[in-house]
Amino acid sequence: MKQGIHPDYVETEVSCSCGNSFTTRSTVASGKLQVGTCSACHPFYTGKQKEFASDSRVAKFKAKYAKVKK
């Protein structure tokens, strides 16, 4: 690697809007990072994600044009 062109990689305290916080390493110079969602509150990771298979745009499109003859 070339010397002097890469940012410093420092310990960073990440704080979420839900109140969860954890420490990681990042190139953020201040050492503090504020995020909107984290793995503790995001629906995908908590298992509270809703399934929209029946209400999706594709399902509505197929239902609308299922009656049309070819």
All heavy atoms as TSV, in Angstrom:
chain	resi	resn	atom	element	x	y	z
A	1	MET	N	N	0.829	-1.191	0.000
A	1	MET	CA	C	0.000	0.000	0.000
A	1	MET	C	C	0.867	1.245	0.000
A	1	MET	O	O	1.939	1.255	0.587
A	1	MET	CB	C	-0.882	0.031	1.253
A	1	MET	CG	C	-2.052	-0.914	1.183
A	1	MET	SD	S	-3.340	-0.591	2.423
A	1	MET	CE	C	-2.448	-0.657	3.940
A	2	LYS	N	N	0.358	2.262	-0.636
A	2	LYS	CA	C	1.068	3.535	-0.625
A	2	LYS	C	C	0.924	4.182	0.738
A	2	LYS	O	O	-0.116	4.110	1.381
A	2	LYS	CB	C	0.495	4.471	-1.692
A	2	LYS	CG	C	0.793	4.029	-3.098
A	2	LYS	CD	C	0.283	5.061	-4.076
A	2	LYS	CE	C	0.607	4.634	-5.482
A	2	LYS	NZ	N	0.144	5.635	-6.442
A	3	GLN	N	N	1.958	4.806	1.191
A	3	GLN	CA	C	1.971	5.460	2.491
A	3	GLN	C	C	1.375	6.861	2.388
A	3	GLN	O	O	1.596	7.573	1.413
A	3	GLN	CB	C	3.408	5.547	3.028
A	3	GLN	CG	C	4.039	4.194	3.291
A	3	GLN	CD	C	3.306	3.421	4.379
A	3	GLN	OE1	O	2.846	3.998	5.347
A	3	GLN	NE2	N	3.194	2.120	4.189
A	4	GLY	N	N	0.601	7.252	3.397
A	4	GLY	CA	C	0.105	8.620	3.500
A	4	GLY	C	C	-1.153	8.936	2.718
A	4	GLY	O	O	-1.585	10.082	2.724
A	5	ILE	N	N	-1.766	7.988	2.015
A	5	ILE	CA	C	-2.972	8.305	1.236
A	5	ILE	C	C	-4.234	7.744	1.869
A	5	ILE	O	O	-5.332	8.087	1.446
A	5	ILE	CB	C	-2.853	7.806	-0.221
A	5	ILE	CG1	C	-2.748	6.288	-0.270
A	5	ILE	CG2	C	-1.692	8.457	-0.929
A	5	ILE	CD1	C	-2.914	5.712	-1.664
A	6	HIS	N	N	-4.103	6.893	2.868
A	6	HIS	CA	C	-5.266	6.264	3.483
A	6	HIS	C	C	-5.655	6.992	4.765
A	6	HIS	O	O	-4.793	7.427	5.527
A	6	HIS	CB	C	-4.967	4.793	3.796
A	6	HIS	CG	C	-4.603	4.012	2.574
A	6	HIS	ND1	N	-5.525	3.637	1.648
A	6	HIS	CD2	C	-3.414	3.562	2.126
A	6	HIS	CE1	C	-4.937	2.969	0.673
A	6	HIS	NE2	N	-3.643	2.922	0.944
A	7	PRO	N	N	-6.990	7.115	5.023
A	7	PRO	CA	C	-7.413	7.768	6.268
A	7	PRO	C	C	-7.102	6.886	7.475
A	7	PRO	O	O	-6.940	5.675	7.353
A	7	PRO	CB	C	-8.926	7.930	6.090
A	7	PRO	CG	C	-9.299	6.906	5.086
A	7	PRO	CD	C	-8.111	6.716	4.196
A	8	ASP	N	N	-7.042	7.507	8.645
A	8	ASP	CA	C	-6.794	6.762	9.874
A	8	ASP	C	C	-8.000	5.892	10.197
A	8	ASP	O	O	-9.148	6.293	10.014
A	8	ASP	CB	C	-6.536	7.713	11.041
A	8	ASP	CG	C	-5.221	8.451	10.868
A	8	ASP	OD1	O	-4.322	7.896	10.214
A	8	ASP	OD2	O	-5.110	9.575	11.390
A	9	TYR	N	N	-7.736	4.706	10.699
A	9	TYR	CA	C	-8.760	3.737	11.066
A	9	TYR	C	C	-8.813	3.715	12.588
A	9	TYR	O	O	-7.935	3.172	13.236
A	9	TYR	CB	C	-8.360	2.374	10.496
A	9	TYR	CG	C	-9.449	1.358	10.407
A	9	TYR	CD1	C	-10.595	1.580	9.669
A	9	TYR	CD2	C	-9.319	0.139	11.050
A	9	TYR	CE1	C	-11.586	0.630	9.579
A	9	TYR	CE2	C	-10.295	-0.822	10.968
A	9	TYR	CZ	C	-11.428	-0.571	10.226
A	9	TYR	OH	O	-12.411	-1.525	10.138
A	10	VAL	N	N	-9.855	4.350	13.169
A	10	VAL	CA	C	-9.913	4.544	14.610
A	10	VAL	C	C	-11.128	3.843	15.214
A	10	VAL	O	O	-12.084	3.497	14.512
A	10	VAL	CB	C	-9.970	6.049	14.968
A	10	VAL	CG1	C	-8.717	6.755	14.515
A	10	VAL	CG2	C	-11.190	6.705	14.353
A	11	GLU	N	N	-11.097	3.646	16.526
A	11	GLU	CA	C	-12.236	3.096	17.236
A	11	GLU	C	C	-13.368	4.112	17.220
A	11	GLU	O	O	-13.153	5.297	17.474
A	11	GLU	CB	C	-11.859	2.764	18.677
A	11	GLU	CG	C	-11.969	1.308	18.978
A	11	GLU	CD	C	-11.667	0.979	20.408
A	11	GLU	OE1	O	-12.337	1.515	21.310
A	11	GLU	OE2	O	-10.747	0.183	20.601
A	12	THR	N	N	-14.592	3.638	16.920
A	12	THR	CA	C	-15.733	4.532	16.771
A	12	THR	C	C	-16.898	4.030	17.609
A	12	THR	O	O	-17.224	2.848	17.580
A	12	THR	CB	C	-16.162	4.607	15.292
A	12	THR	OG1	O	-15.043	5.008	14.507
A	12	THR	CG2	C	-17.292	5.585	15.081
A	13	GLU	N	N	-17.522	4.921	18.340
A	13	GLU	CA	C	-18.711	4.603	19.130
A	13	GLU	C	C	-19.937	4.903	18.263
A	13	GLU	O	O	-20.170	6.038	17.869
A	13	GLU	CB	C	-18.743	5.463	20.403
A	13	GLU	CG	C	-19.942	5.229	21.281
A	13	GLU	CD	C	-19.917	3.881	21.981
A	13	GLU	OE1	O	-18.823	3.324	22.181
A	13	GLU	OE2	O	-21.003	3.392	22.324
A	14	VAL	N	N	-20.727	3.871	17.956
A	14	VAL	CA	C	-21.917	4.009	17.124
A	14	VAL	C	C	-23.130	4.056	18.036
A	14	VAL	O	O	-23.334	3.170	18.863
A	14	VAL	CB	C	-22.040	2.829	16.137
A	14	VAL	CG1	C	-23.275	2.991	15.275
A	14	VAL	CG2	C	-20.800	2.721	15.274
A	15	SER	N	N	-23.961	5.103	17.894
A	15	SER	CA	C	-25.179	5.267	18.689
A	15	SER	C	C	-26.378	5.254	17.768
A	15	SER	O	O	-26.409	5.949	16.752
A	15	SER	CB	C	-25.149	6.588	19.449
A	15	SER	OG	O	-24.030	6.641	20.287
A	16	CYS	N	N	-27.388	4.462	18.126
A	16	CYS	CA	C	-28.607	4.365	17.335
A	16	CYS	C	C	-29.693	5.222	17.972
A	16	CYS	O	O	-29.651	5.530	19.164
A	16	CYS	CB	C	-29.054	2.906	17.260
A	16	CYS	SG	S	-30.561	2.672	16.287
A	17	SER	N	N	-30.711	5.575	17.180
A	17	SER	CA	C	-31.807	6.372	17.712
A	17	SER	C	C	-32.661	5.581	18.701
A	17	SER	O	O	-33.385	6.167	19.499
A	17	SER	CB	C	-32.686	6.889	16.568
A	17	SER	OG	O	-33.201	5.796	15.832
A	18	CYS	N	N	-32.557	4.239	18.700
A	18	CYS	CA	C	-33.316	3.419	19.649
A	18	CYS	C	C	-32.633	3.359	21.014
A	18	CYS	O	O	-33.202	2.839	21.967
A	18	CYS	CB	C	-33.501	2.005	19.104
A	18	CYS	SG	S	-32.013	0.984	19.077
A	19	GLY	N	N	-31.416	3.869	21.132
A	19	GLY	CA	C	-30.699	3.868	22.398
A	19	GLY	C	C	-29.568	2.854	22.454
A	19	GLY	O	O	-28.751	2.885	23.359
A	20	ASN	N	N	-29.516	1.946	21.503
A	20	ASN	CA	C	-28.458	0.942	21.455
A	20	ASN	C	C	-27.151	1.609	21.018
A	20	ASN	O	O	-27.149	2.516	20.190
A	20	ASN	CB	C	-28.832	-0.165	20.473
A	20	ASN	CG	C	-27.876	-1.316	20.497
A	20	ASN	OD1	O	-27.274	-1.599	21.519
A	20	ASN	ND2	N	-27.745	-1.986	19.371
A	21	SER	N	N	-26.039	1.158	21.593
A	21	SER	CA	C	-24.739	1.668	21.170
A	21	SER	C	C	-23.717	0.538	21.219
A	21	SER	O	O	-23.840	-0.388	22.015
A	21	SER	CB	C	-24.291	2.836	22.044
A	21	SER	OG	O	-24.114	2.404	23.366
A	22	PHE	N	N	-22.731	0.628	20.339
A	22	PHE	CA	C	-21.671	-0.367	20.277
A	22	PHE	C	C	-20.417	0.275	19.722
A	22	PHE	O	O	-20.456	1.355	19.151
A	22	PHE	CB	C	-22.084	-1.585	19.452
A	22	PHE	CG	C	-22.529	-1.266	18.055
A	22	PHE	CD1	C	-21.631	-1.292	16.998
A	22	PHE	CD2	C	-23.844	-0.952	17.794
A	22	PHE	CE1	C	-22.029	-1.005	15.714
A	22	PHE	CE2	C	-24.263	-0.670	16.502
A	22	PHE	CZ	C	-23.349	-0.690	15.466
A	23	THR	N	N	-19.299	-0.398	19.903
A	23	THR	CA	C	-18.013	0.114	19.454
A	23	THR	C	C	-17.523	-0.714	18.276
A	23	THR	O	O	-17.613	-1.936	18.278
A	23	THR	CB	C	-16.978	0.040	20.597
A	23	THR	OG1	O	-17.499	0.758	21.709
A	23	THR	CG2	C	-15.660	0.643	20.179
A	24	THR	N	N	-17.020	-0.020	17.270
A	24	THR	CA	C	-16.446	-0.668	16.094
A	24	THR	C	C	-15.274	0.180	15.624
A	24	THR	O	O	-14.892	1.128	16.281
A	24	THR	CB	C	-17.507	-0.842	14.989
A	24	THR	OG1	O	-16.963	-1.615	13.935
A	24	THR	CG2	C	-17.996	0.485	14.451
A	25	ARG	N	N	-14.716	-0.166	14.498
A	25	ARG	CA	C	-13.624	0.641	13.935
A	25	ARG	C	C	-14.098	1.251	12.626
A	25	ARG	O	O	-14.806	0.614	11.859
A	25	ARG	CB	C	-12.391	-0.223	13.737
A	25	ARG	CG	C	-11.821	-0.682	15.082
A	25	ARG	CD	C	-10.594	-1.529	14.957
A	25	ARG	NE	N	-9.524	-0.972	14.159
A	25	ARG	CZ	C	-8.575	-0.160	14.608
A	25	ARG	NH1	N	-8.564	0.189	15.871
A	25	ARG	NH2	N	-7.628	0.284	13.813
A	26	SER	N	N	-13.698	2.501	12.387
A	26	SER	CA	C	-14.152	3.224	11.208
A	26	SER	C	C	-13.150	4.307	10.849
A	26	SER	O	O	-12.225	4.591	11.601
A	26	SER	CB	C	-15.523	3.844	11.491
A	26	SER	OG	O	-15.935	4.643	10.410
A	27	THR	N	N	-13.370	4.935	9.705
A	27	THR	CA	C	-12.521	6.045	9.281
A	27	THR	C	C	-13.109	7.393	9.678
A	27	THR	O	O	-12.583	8.429	9.300
A	27	THR	CB	C	-12.307	6.016	7.756
A	27	THR	OG1	O	-13.577	6.064	7.117
A	27	THR	CG2	C	-11.556	4.769	7.335
A	28	VAL	N	N	-14.197	7.397	10.457
A	28	VAL	CA	C	-14.796	8.635	10.936
A	28	VAL	C	C	-13.824	9.297	11.903
A	28	VAL	O	O	-13.440	8.712	12.914
A	28	VAL	CB	C	-16.154	8.360	11.620
A	28	VAL	CG1	C	-16.731	9.637	12.196
A	28	VAL	CG2	C	-17.121	7.737	10.643
A	29	ALA	N	N	-13.425	10.497	11.584
A	29	ALA	CA	C	-12.374	11.167	12.359
A	29	ALA	C	C	-12.804	11.504	13.777
A	29	ALA	O	O	-11.993	11.476	14.698
A	29	ALA	CB	C	-11.940	12.436	11.644
A	30	SER	N	N	-14.091	11.800	13.989
A	30	SER	CA	C	-14.547	12.215	15.317
A	30	SER	C	C	-14.618	11.057	16.302
A	30	SER	O	O	-14.614	11.269	17.508
A	30	SER	CB	C	-15.927	12.871	15.210
A	30	SER	OG	O	-16.889	11.914	14.791
A	31	GLY	N	N	-14.730	9.843	15.811
A	31	GLY	CA	C	-14.829	8.688	16.700
A	31	GLY	C	C	-16.237	8.442	17.201
A	31	GLY	O	O	-16.466	7.571	18.021
A	32	LYS	N	N	-17.217	9.207	16.708
A	32	LYS	CA	C	-18.620	9.036	17.088
A	32	LYS	C	C	-19.463	9.029	15.825
A	32	LYS	O	O	-19.231	9.799	14.907
A	32	LYS	CB	C	-19.086	10.154	18.009
A	32	LYS	CG	C	-18.392	10.143	19.339
A	32	LYS	CD	C	-18.951	11.209	20.244
A	32	LYS	CE	C	-18.153	11.227	21.523
A	32	LYS	NZ	N	-18.914	10.812	22.663
A	33	LEU	N	N	-20.449	8.121	15.800
A	33	LEU	CA	C	-21.319	7.986	14.632
A	33	LEU	C	C	-22.743	7.804	15.110
A	33	LEU	O	O	-23.012	6.973	15.983
A	33	LEU	CB	C	-20.873	6.783	13.799
A	33	LEU	CG	C	-21.537	6.538	12.468
A	33	LEU	CD1	C	-21.280	7.697	11.509
A	33	LEU	CD2	C	-21.025	5.253	11.865
A	34	GLN	N	N	-23.687	8.577	14.572
A	34	GLN	CA	C	-25.102	8.494	14.927
A	34	GLN	C	C	-25.851	7.873	13.748
A	34	GLN	O	O	-25.747	8.358	12.628
A	34	GLN	CB	C	-25.650	9.900	15.221
A	34	GLN	CG	C	-27.057	9.939	15.727
A	34	GLN	CD	C	-27.181	9.439	17.152
A	34	GLN	OE1	O	-26.246	9.509	17.925
A	34	GLN	NE2	N	-28.344	8.931	17.487
A	35	VAL	N	N	-26.600	6.773	13.995
A	35	VAL	CA	C	-27.345	6.099	12.936
A	35	VAL	C	C	-28.823	6.071	13.280
A	35	VAL	O	O	-29.215	6.193	14.439
A	35	VAL	CB	C	-26.823	4.659	12.702
A	35	VAL	CG1	C	-25.406	4.682	12.177
A	35	VAL	CG2	C	-26.919	3.825	13.946
A	36	GLY	N	N	-29.663	5.881	12.262
A	36	GLY	CA	C	-31.118	5.842	12.453
A	36	GLY	C	C	-31.623	4.481	12.870
A	36	GLY	O	O	-32.535	4.374	13.690
A	37	THR	N	N	-31.070	3.425	12.309
A	37	THR	CA	C	-31.473	2.065	12.670
A	37	THR	C	C	-30.243	1.194	12.807
A	37	THR	O	O	-29.230	1.426	12.169
A	37	THR	CB	C	-32.395	1.434	11.610
A	37	THR	OG1	O	-31.737	1.447	10.357
A	37	THR	CG2	C	-33.713	2.161	11.502
A	38	CYS	N	N	-30.350	0.190	13.660
A	38	CYS	CA	C	-29.248	-0.754	13.868
A	38	CYS	C	C	-29.814	-2.167	13.853
A	38	CYS	O	O	-31.009	-2.362	13.655
A	38	CYS	CB	C	-28.531	-0.464	15.181
A	38	CYS	SG	S	-29.554	-0.745	16.636
A	39	SER	N	N	-28.978	-3.143	14.097
A	39	SER	CA	C	-29.437	-4.525	14.069
A	39	SER	C	C	-30.359	-4.847	15.240
A	39	SER	O	O	-31.084	-5.837	15.203
A	39	SER	CB	C	-28.240	-5.473	14.077
A	39	SER	OG	O	-27.478	-5.284	15.254
A	40	ALA	N	N	-30.384	-4.023	16.269
A	40	ALA	CA	C	-31.263	-4.262	17.410
A	40	ALA	C	C	-32.687	-3.774	17.159
A	40	ALA	O	O	-33.622	-4.265	17.778
A	40	ALA	CB	C	-30.710	-3.585	18.653
A	41	CYS	N	N	-32.868	-2.817	16.248
A	41	CYS	CA	C	-34.207	-2.264	16.035
A	41	CYS	C	C	-34.707	-2.392	14.589
A	41	CYS	O	O	-35.870	-2.129	14.330
A	41	CYS	CB	C	-34.245	-0.800	16.474
A	41	CYS	SG	S	-33.165	0.292	15.529
A	42	HIS	N	N	-33.876	-2.803	13.657
A	42	HIS	CA	C	-34.306	-2.923	12.272
A	42	HIS	C	C	-35.230	-4.132	12.114
A	42	HIS	O	O	-34.926	-5.216	12.604
A	42	HIS	CB	C	-33.097	-3.075	11.354
A	42	HIS	CG	C	-33.440	-2.871	9.914
A	42	HIS	ND1	N	-33.972	-3.861	9.131
A	42	HIS	CD2	C	-33.339	-1.779	9.122
A	42	HIS	CE1	C	-34.173	-3.401	7.920
A	42	HIS	NE2	N	-33.806	-2.131	7.892
A	43	PRO	N	N	-36.380	-3.990	11.447
A	43	PRO	CA	C	-37.340	-5.086	11.321
A	43	PRO	C	C	-36.775	-6.346	10.663
A	43	PRO	O	O	-37.189	-7.454	10.986
A	43	PRO	CB	C	-38.458	-4.496	10.461
A	43	PRO	CG	C	-38.348	-3.043	10.626
A	43	PRO	CD	C	-36.897	-2.752	10.864
A	44	PHE	N	N	-35.841	-6.215	9.761
A	44	PHE	CA	C	-35.273	-7.391	9.095
A	44	PHE	C	C	-34.524	-8.271	10.091
A	44	PHE	O	O	-34.618	-9.493	10.051
A	44	PHE	CB	C	-34.326	-6.964	7.972
A	44	PHE	CG	C	-33.694	-8.118	7.250
A	44	PHE	CD1	C	-34.404	-8.837	6.317
A	44	PHE	CD2	C	-32.387	-8.485	7.525
A	44	PHE	CE1	C	-33.823	-9.904	5.663
A	44	PHE	CE2	C	-31.796	-9.544	6.885
A	44	PHE	CZ	C	-32.519	-10.257	5.937
A	45	TYR	N	N	-33.784	-7.657	10.999
A	45	TYR	CA	C	-32.984	-8.406	11.961
A	45	TYR	C	C	-33.784	-8.855	13.183
A	45	TYR	O	O	-33.437	-9.841	13.817
A	45	TYR	CB	C	-31.778	-7.583	12.412
A	45	TYR	CG	C	-30.838	-7.272	11.286
A	45	TYR	CD1	C	-30.722	-5.982	10.804
A	45	TYR	CD2	C	-30.083	-8.270	10.690
A	45	TYR	CE1	C	-29.868	-5.698	9.754
A	45	TYR	CE2	C	-29.232	-7.988	9.653
A	45	TYR	CZ	C	-29.125	-6.698	9.190
A	45	TYR	OH	O	-28.279	-6.420	8.156
A	46	THR	N	N	-34.852	-8.134	13.531
A	46	THR	CA	C	-35.637	-8.492	14.709
A	46	THR	C	C	-36.708	-9.525	14.398
A	46	THR	O	O	-37.327	-10.056	15.313
A	46	THR	CB	C	-36.310	-7.242	15.311
A	46	THR	OG1	O	-37.155	-6.648	14.326
A	46	THR	CG2	C	-35.286	-6.245	15.795
A	47	GLY	N	N	-36.967	-9.801	13.126
A	47	GLY	CA	C	-37.984	-10.778	12.753
A	47	GLY	C	C	-39.380	-10.196	12.695
A	47	GLY	O	O	-40.356	-10.928	12.576
A	48	LYS	N	N	-39.519	-8.894	12.769
A	48	LYS	CA	C	-40.831	-8.246	12.732
A	48	LYS	C	C	-41.151	-7.683	11.353
A	48	LYS	O	O	-42.055	-6.884	11.203
A	48	LYS	CB	C	-40.889	-7.129	13.771
A	48	LYS	CG	C	-40.759	-7.640	15.188
A	48	LYS	CD	C	-40.792	-6.512	16.171
A	48	LYS	CE	C	-40.608	-7.044	17.586
A	48	LYS	NZ	N	-40.556	-5.979	18.571
A	49	GLN	N	N	-40.409	-8.121	10.352
A	49	GLN	CA	C	-40.619	-7.640	8.992
A	49	GLN	C	C	-41.919	-8.190	8.448
A	49	GLN	O	O	-42.215	-9.368	8.592
A	49	GLN	CB	C	-39.450	-8.060	8.099
A	49	GLN	CG	C	-39.551	-7.537	6.691
A	49	GLN	CD	C	-38.325	-7.911	5.881
A	49	GLN	OE1	O	-37.506	-8.682	6.302
A	49	GLN	NE2	N	-38.218	-7.344	4.718
A	50	LYS	N	N	-42.720	-7.351	7.836
A	50	LYS	CA	C	-43.996	-7.760	7.280
A	50	LYS	C	C	-43.789	-8.366	5.904
A	50	LYS	O	O	-42.919	-7.950	5.155
A	50	LYS	CB	C	-44.944	-6.562	7.171
A	50	LYS	CG	C	-45.326	-5.967	8.503
A	50	LYS	CD	C	-46.271	-4.811	8.306
A	50	LYS	CE	C	-46.648	-4.185	9.625
A	50	LYS	NZ	N	-47.533	-3.043	9.444
A	51	GLU	N	N	-44.611	-9.333	5.589
A	51	GLU	CA	C	-44.592	-9.936	4.258
A	51	GLU	C	C	-45.636	-9.236	3.402
A	51	GLU	O	O	-46.801	-9.142	3.767
A	51	GLU	CB	C	-44.897	-11.434	4.348
A	51	GLU	CG	C	-43.853	-12.224	5.090
A	51	GLU	CD	C	-42.520	-12.267	4.368
A	51	GLU	OE1	O	-42.511	-12.226	3.125
A	51	GLU	OE2	O	-41.487	-12.330	5.051
A	52	PHE	N	N	-45.231	-8.733	2.271
A	52	PHE	CA	C	-46.126	-8.005	1.381
A	52	PHE	C	C	-46.412	-8.785	0.106
A	52	PHE	O	O	-46.696	-8.207	-0.929
A	52	PHE	CB	C	-45.534	-6.643	1.017
A	52	PHE	CG	C	-45.436	-5.720	2.183
A	52	PHE	CD1	C	-44.220	-5.421	2.755
A	52	PHE	CD2	C	-46.572	-5.151	2.717
A	52	PHE	CE1	C	-44.129	-4.567	3.836
A	52	PHE	CE2	C	-46.489	-4.302	3.800
A	52	PHE	CZ	C	-45.265	-4.003	4.357
A	53	ALA	N	N	-46.335	-10.106	0.153
A	53	ALA	CA	C	-46.504	-10.922	-1.041
A	53	ALA	C	C	-47.890	-10.738	-1.648
A	53	ALA	O	O	-48.043	-10.661	-2.861
A	53	ALA	CB	C	-46.255	-12.385	-0.723
A	54	SER	N	N	-48.926	-10.640	-0.828
A	54	SER	CA	C	-50.280	-10.527	-1.364
A	54	SER	C	C	-50.627	-9.094	-1.750
A	54	SER	O	O	-51.520	-8.870	-2.565
A	54	SER	CB	C	-51.289	-11.036	-0.344
A	54	SER	OG	O	-51.216	-10.257	0.827
A	55	ASP	N	N	-49.957	-8.121	-1.206
A	55	ASP	CA	C	-50.267	-6.724	-1.488
A	55	ASP	C	C	-49.220	-6.054	-2.366
A	55	ASP	O	O	-49.171	-4.835	-2.449
A	55	ASP	CB	C	-50.391	-5.948	-0.181
A	55	ASP	CG	C	-51.566	-6.417	0.656
A	55	ASP	OD1	O	-52.595	-6.786	0.076
A	55	ASP	OD2	O	-51.425	-6.410	1.878
A	56	SER	N	N	-48.386	-6.840	-3.022
A	56	SER	CA	C	-47.326	-6.242	-3.824
A	56	SER	C	C	-47.868	-5.707	-5.142
A	56	SER	O	O	-48.968	-6.042	-5.570
A	56	SER	CB	C	-46.231	-7.268	-4.103
A	56	SER	OG	O	-46.717	-8.264	-4.973
A	57	ARG	N	N	-47.110	-4.903	-5.801
A	57	ARG	CA	C	-47.505	-4.341	-7.093
A	57	ARG	C	C	-47.636	-5.427	-8.150
A	57	ARG	O	O	-48.516	-5.375	-9.001
A	57	ARG	CB	C	-46.477	-3.311	-7.550
A	57	ARG	CG	C	-46.466	-2.070	-6.723
A	57	ARG	CD	C	-45.470	-1.081	-7.272
A	57	ARG	NE	N	-45.361	0.085	-6.416
A	57	ARG	CZ	C	-44.573	1.098	-6.663
A	57	ARG	NH1	N	-43.786	1.080	-7.716
A	57	ARG	NH2	N	-44.535	2.123	-5.846
A	58	VAL	N	N	-46.744	-6.400	-8.079
A	58	VAL	CA	C	-46.787	-7.494	-9.051
A	58	VAL	C	C	-48.066	-8.304	-8.885
A	58	VAL	O	O	-48.723	-8.657	-9.864
A	58	VAL	CB	C	-45.539	-8.399	-8.909
A	58	VAL	CG1	C	-45.634	-9.590	-9.830
A	58	VAL	CG2	C	-44.282	-7.609	-9.173
A	59	ALA	N	N	-48.448	-8.601	-7.648
A	59	ALA	CA	C	-49.677	-9.358	-7.394
A	59	ALA	C	C	-50.902	-8.581	-7.872
A	59	ALA	O	O	-51.825	-9.164	-8.456
A	59	ALA	CB	C	-49.803	-9.687	-5.920
A	60	LYS	N	N	-50.909	-7.279	-7.644
A	60	LYS	CA	C	-52.031	-6.455	-8.109
A	60	LYS	C	C	-52.092	-6.426	-9.631
A	60	LYS	O	O	-53.169	-6.487	-10.221
A	60	LYS	CB	C	-51.900	-5.036	-7.560
A	60	LYS	CG	C	-52.180	-4.929	-6.088
A	60	LYS	CD	C	-52.022	-3.495	-5.610
A	60	LYS	CE	C	-52.211	-3.404	-4.115
A	60	LYS	NZ	N	-52.042	-2.033	-3.618
A	61	PHE	N	N	-50.925	-6.340	-10.266
A	61	PHE	CA	C	-50.872	-6.330	-11.729
A	61	PHE	C	C	-51.398	-7.648	-12.297
A	61	PHE	O	O	-52.205	-7.660	-13.229
A	61	PHE	CB	C	-49.440	-6.094	-12.197
A	61	PHE	CG	C	-49.273	-6.108	-13.683
A	61	PHE	CD1	C	-49.561	-4.979	-14.439
A	61	PHE	CD2	C	-48.841	-7.247	-14.336
A	61	PHE	CE1	C	-49.407	-4.991	-15.810
A	61	PHE	CE2	C	-48.693	-7.276	-15.712
A	61	PHE	CZ	C	-48.979	-6.141	-16.450
A	62	LYS	N	N	-50.952	-8.757	-11.728
A	62	LYS	CA	C	-51.399	-10.065	-12.204
A	62	LYS	C	C	-52.896	-10.257	-11.995
A	62	LYS	O	O	-53.584	-10.811	-12.851
A	62	LYS	CB	C	-50.623	-11.175	-11.494
A	62	LYS	CG	C	-49.190	-11.286	-11.962
A	62	LYS	CD	C	-48.470	-12.412	-11.247
A	62	LYS	CE	C	-47.040	-12.531	-11.732
A	62	LYS	NZ	N	-46.309	-13.603	-11.037
A	63	ALA	N	N	-53.426	-9.806	-10.870
A	63	ALA	CA	C	-54.853	-9.933	-10.611
A	63	ALA	C	C	-55.667	-9.063	-11.566
A	63	ALA	O	O	-56.735	-9.464	-12.033
A	63	ALA	CB	C	-55.156	-9.545	-9.168
A	64	LYS	N	N	-55.150	-7.887	-11.891
A	64	LYS	CA	C	-55.856	-6.962	-12.767
A	64	LYS	C	C	-55.945	-7.500	-14.190
A	64	LYS	O	O	-56.981	-7.405	-14.839
A	64	LYS	CB	C	-55.132	-5.615	-12.764
A	64	LYS	CG	C	-55.791	-4.547	-13.597
A	64	LYS	CD	C	-55.034	-3.241	-13.459
A	64	LYS	CE	C	-55.657	-2.146	-14.298
A	64	LYS	NZ	N	-54.930	-0.878	-14.175
A	65	TYR	N	N	-54.840	-8.085	-14.679
A	65	TYR	CA	C	-54.804	-8.531	-16.060
A	65	TYR	C	C	-54.991	-10.039	-16.217
A	65	TYR	O	O	-54.784	-10.588	-17.283
A	65	TYR	CB	C	-53.487	-8.092	-16.702
A	65	TYR	CG	C	-53.456	-6.577	-16.878
A	65	TYR	CD1	C	-52.704	-5.788	-16.031
A	65	TYR	CD2	C	-54.203	-5.960	-17.868
A	65	TYR	CE1	C	-52.671	-4.418	-16.161
A	65	TYR	CE2	C	-54.188	-4.597	-18.010
A	65	TYR	CZ	C	-53.420	-3.821	-17.157
A	65	TYR	OH	O	-53.417	-2.471	-17.291
A	66	ALA	N	N	-55.406	-10.738	-15.180
A	66	ALA	CA	C	-55.659	-12.168	-15.272
A	66	ALA	C	C	-56.899	-12.458	-16.111
A	66	ALA	O	O	-57.005	-13.513	-16.723
A	66	ALA	CB	C	-55.822	-12.765	-13.872
A	67	LYS	N	N	-57.820	-11.520	-16.151
A	67	LYS	CA	C	-59.077	-11.705	-16.876
A	67	LYS	C	C	-58.980	-11.385	-18.369
A	67	LYS	O	O	-59.847	-11.728	-19.144
A	67	LYS	CB	C	-60.157	-10.845	-16.243
A	67	LYS	CG	C	-60.401	-11.154	-14.774
A	67	LYS	CD	C	-61.344	-10.164	-14.162
A	67	LYS	CE	C	-61.430	-10.376	-12.667
A	67	LYS	NZ	N	-62.202	-9.350	-12.011
A	68	VAL	N	N	-57.904	-10.702	-18.759
A	68	VAL	CA	C	-57.729	-10.293	-20.153
A	68	VAL	C	C	-57.352	-11.492	-21.007
A	68	VAL	O	O	-56.442	-12.241	-20.672
A	68	VAL	CB	C	-56.656	-9.186	-20.263
A	68	VAL	CG1	C	-56.449	-8.789	-21.713
A	68	VAL	CG2	C	-57.041	-7.987	-19.428
A	69	LYS	N	N	-58.080	-11.667	-22.135
A	69	LYS	CA	C	-57.776	-12.776	-23.039
A	69	LYS	C	C	-56.610	-12.389	-23.934
A	69	LYS	O	O	-56.441	-11.250	-24.324
A	69	LYS	CB	C	-58.984	-13.117	-23.893
A	69	LYS	CG	C	-60.130	-13.708	-23.121
A	69	LYS	CD	C	-61.249	-14.093	-24.034
A	69	LYS	CE	C	-62.400	-14.695	-23.264
A	69	LYS	NZ	N	-63.489	-15.095	-24.139
A	70	LYS	N	N	-55.823	-13.383	-24.296
A	70	LYS	CA	C	-54.685	-13.139	-25.179
A	70	LYS	C	C	-55.110	-13.122	-26.613
A	70	LYS	O	O	-56.011	-13.710	-27.060
A	70	LYS	CB	C	-53.611	-14.190	-24.957
A	70	LYS	CG	C	-52.998	-14.077	-23.604
A	70	LYS	CD	C	-51.903	-15.107	-23.435
A	70	LYS	CE	C	-51.301	-14.975	-22.054
A	70	LYS	NZ	N	-50.242	-15.916	-21.803
